[in-house]
Amino acid sequence: LFTAAAAAFDATLQARATTIARGMTQELEQSHALLKESEVSAREAHEQLEMVIRGSPLAIYTRDADGLITSWNPAAEQMFGWRATEVLGRPLPTLPPGKETESAHIRQRTLGEEGLVHIEVERQRRDGSPIEISSTLAPLRATILSAGLIPRADSCSF
């Protein structure tokens, strides 16, 4: 009698375990499918944003918290004269000598509580000529987006 009861109990436990395992497998498969959909959506959104930035007539670049260039669009190439491949992973080449403290202060303001920062500053092109720009800087996680670098009218000569 005891052996029969133990066998019945064991069969019940096995059936329950199988049902639970099947349910968990289905939930994992659904979660995996949702994750894949989310990854596709995120990738598409990222690609769309990259297209907008690449196609913008305004110079746009990003820097990490250490001040190294992480992206540099074609309009920035045209405005400043450096190709993206020359500046990525490097400090901002447009910074004239003696402006390092100013740049660090602006970066601190942007990454700090101030957030969105509007500035008008002098920078330099690859040939060394100065350019006065108006810019809006915004924090993106631990990255700074320098968007809409617009040369002031008195600096436009390219």
N, C-alpha and C positions, 0 to 999 in steps of 0.2 A: 504494500500500500504506500509506504513511504517512497519507494523508488518510483512508482507511477506518479505520485504527486510531484516529486522533484523533477521528473521528466516533463510533466505538463507545465510546471512553473518555468523550467528552462526553455521550453518551446515558446511560452508566452513572452519571456524576456527577449528571446531571439527575434520574435515577430515585432516586438516594440522597438528593439534596436534597429532592425531593418527599416521600419517605417520612419524612425527618426533620421537615420542615415540618408534615406531617399529624400526626405524633406530638406535636410541640410544641403544635400547635393543640388537639389533644384534651386534653393536659395542662393547658393554659391554661383551657379550657372547664371541666374538672373542678375546677380551683383556684377559678375564678370561682363555680361552683355551691357549693363548700364555703364560700367567703367569704360568699356571700349567706345561706346557712344559719346561719353563725356570727353575722352581723349581726342576723338575725331572732331568734335565741336571746338575744343580748345585749339587744336592744330589749325582748323579752318579760320578761326577768329584771329589767331596769331599771324597766319599768312595774309589775311585781309589787312590787318594793321600794318604789316611790313610793306604791302603794296601801296597803301596810302602814304606812308612815310617816304618810301622810295620815289613815289610820284609827286610828292609835294614840291612846289616851286620855292618853298622856304627851306633854308638850311636847318636841319635837325640832327642832333647828335645826342648820345647818352654817355654818361660817365658813371663808373662805380663809386662807392664811398671813398675809395682811395684816390679818386680823380683820374683814373685810367679810362680811355675811350673804349666804349663797348659797342657803339654803332655810329655810323657816319653816313648820311645820305648823299646822293649825287648833287643836290643843291649846295651842300656844305663843301663838296669837292670843288664845285665851280666857284663858290664865294671865296674860299680860302686858298685853293690851289693844291691841296694835298689829297691824294687818293685814299679811299678807305683802307686799303691794304697797308698804307704807310703809317696810319695813325692808330689802328685798332690795337688795344692792349698797351698803349703808350700814354704818357701825360699829354695834356692839351697843348698842341704845337702853336696855337694862335695867341698864346699868352706872351705879351711883350716882356722883355727883361724888367725886373723890378715890380711886376704885378702879381707875384706868387702869393703874397699875403692877402691881397684883395680877393684873389680867386679862392683861397682857402676860407676866407670870411664868408663869401657868397655861398660856397658849398655848405658851410656850417649852418647858415641861415636857411638854406633850402631843405637840408636834411633834419633840421631842428623843428621847433614848434611853428615857425613862420610858414613853412610849406611853400605855397606859390609865391615866387619872388619875381618882380619885374625890375629889370636893370637896363641901364644904358652905360656901355663900357667901350673902351678902346681895345681893339685886338689887332693882330697883324696877319697879313697874308703871307704865303710862302715866300714871296719875293721881298718880304720885309716891310712893304708899304702898310701904313696904318689904315684901319677901317673902324669907324664908329658904328656900333650895332645896338639895337634895342632888342631885348630878349625876354622871354618868360621862362623861368625855370620851375620845375615841379618835381617833387620826390616820387619815385616809383619803387616802392620797397626800399632797398639799400642802393638804388641807382638814381641818378639825377637825369631827368629828361630836359635837355635844353632845346626848346621848341621855338620855332618862329624867329630865327635869327634874321633880323631885317636890317640891312644897311641903311643908315640915315642918309638922306638926300645929298648931304655935303660929302659923303664918302663913296658915292657910287661912281666908279670909273672902271668897271670891268665888263 
